[in-house]
Amino acid sequence: MSARRSPSIVRRRLRPPLALVVCVLVLGGFASGAAAKTKPVWALRFSGGIAGKAKGFRTADCTQREPAGNQLAPVASFEIGKKSYQIQIRFDPPVQAGPRPFGPSASASTVAINVVATDGRSWTTGNGNGTATVNADLKSGSLKGQLVGAGPTTKPTMVRGKFACATFTP
């Protein structure tokens, strides 16, 4: 009998405990998920002074360090046709999920959006009207509203779409 039990005992000892297998699988899943980098997704469409769908986004770090708390400050360069632009969005601290209005009726600590063209023209939220929303992840959101031309010959433009940052440190 001991000869028969010997192989099964050896087999049992060679098998890892179920808890160890589960632990390795779970930790392995977290490690691979943490190592995977996601590319921030931007999708903006303009009409008016700027017209068309933005393409070729190149983004920068979204954390603007401030003594009173960090600003969520997405910045991206993009093209529409053969023209190049840069958009700068600034959410003042404290950064919280939800909509923030922009324009003349908005409070001073809300959101500001500026778009600058390489030819010098620019648009801002100043006397525009709209809403910028921060998603629950505090590093992405959406824009919808009118930006006002900063020069006498720069026509207003409507912006609609979404932005995303790879990281943000609140």
N, C-alpha and C positions, 0 to 999 in steps of 0.2 A: 503493500500500500504506500509506503513512503516513496517508492520509486515513481508511482503514479502522481502523487501530490507534488513532487519536486518540480516538474515542468510547469504546472499551473501556478505554483508559488513564484517561480521565476518570471512567468508571464505577468503576473499581477504586479510584481515589483518593477518591471520595466515600463508598465503603463503609467503615465503621469496622472496625478489626481485630477479629477474633473475641475476643481476650483482653479488649479494652475492653468489648465487649458483655457478656461473662460477668461481668467485674468490676462493672459498673454494676448488673446484675441481682442479684448476690450481695449487694453492699453495700446496695442498695435494699431487699432482703428483710430484712437485719439492722436497718436503720433503722426500717422499719415495725414489725417485731416488738418492737424496744426501746421504741418510742413507745407501743405498745398497753399499756394498763393492765388488769390482771386484777383482778376483785373477789374478795377473800378469801371462801372458802366455809366457812360454819359450819353444822353440822347436829347438834343435840343433842336427846336424848329423856330425860325424867326420869320416875321412878316412886317412889311413897312420899310423903314430906313435900312434894315438888314433883311434880306429875303432869302429863304432857303433852309435846307437841312444841314446842320453842322456835321462835319466828318473829321476823322484823323485826330481825335482828342489826345493830348499829351498833358498829364496832370502833375501837380506838385504836392508836397506835403500839405495836409489840411489843418494842421494845428498851428495857430498863431498864439504864442505864449504871451500872457498878460498877467500882471500882478493880482488882479481881482478874479482870475479864472481864465482859462483858455478860450479863445474864439474858435469856432468852427469856420474855417476860411478856405473853402475849395477854390482852387485856381486851375484853369485849363486853357490851353491854346488849341485852336481848331481852325478849319478852313470851311468856307462856303464858296464853291466855285474856285476861282483862282485868288480869292482874297483871304488874308489871314487875320484872325482876331484872337483876343484873350478875354476871358470872362473871369471876374473876381467876385466871389460871393462872401459876405461876412455876416455870421450870426453872432451877436454879442452874448457874453456869458450872463447868466448861467444857460448853457445849451440844454434844452429840453425838447422832447418829441412834441410835435404838433405844428399847427400853422402859425405863421407870423406875417402880418400885413406889411406892405411897403407903400411909400408915397406920402403925401402931405398929412394924411390923417394918422399915420403910424407914429408910435412913440419913438423917442430918441434911441432907446436900446432895443432895437428890433433886428432888422436885416437890411443890408445894403448890397446892391448889385451894380457892378460897372462892367461895361463891355467896351474894349478899345480896339480900333482897327489899326493896322500897320500904316495906313495913310493919315493917321492923326485924328480921325473922327472918333467920337465916343458917345456912349449912352449911359444913363444912370437912373436909379430909382427915384431920385429927387422929387419931382412933381408927378411921377408916374403913378401907377395904381395897380396893385396886384397882391399875390400871396406867395410866400415861399414856405414850404413844409419840410420839417425834419422828421425822418422816420425813427422808429423805436431804437434802431441800432446806433443812433446819434452820429452816423457818418454818411448818410445818404438822404435823399429827399427829392422834392419836385419844385418847379417854378411855374408860375402862370401870371402874366400881367404885362403892362406896358412900361417900357423904359423910354425916357425922354432924351432927345438929342441934346448934347451939351453945347453945341454951336448954333448960330443963327440959321445955318443952311442944313443942319442935320435933322432929318425927319425922325419922328418917334418910331419905335419898333416894338412889336409884340414878341414876347418870348414864352415858350411853352416846352416843358420837358422834364428830364430828371438828371440828377448829378449823383456822384458817389465817390467816396474817398477810400483808399486802401486802409488807412488808419486815421484815428483821431484820439487824442488824449484829452479828456474833459478836465 
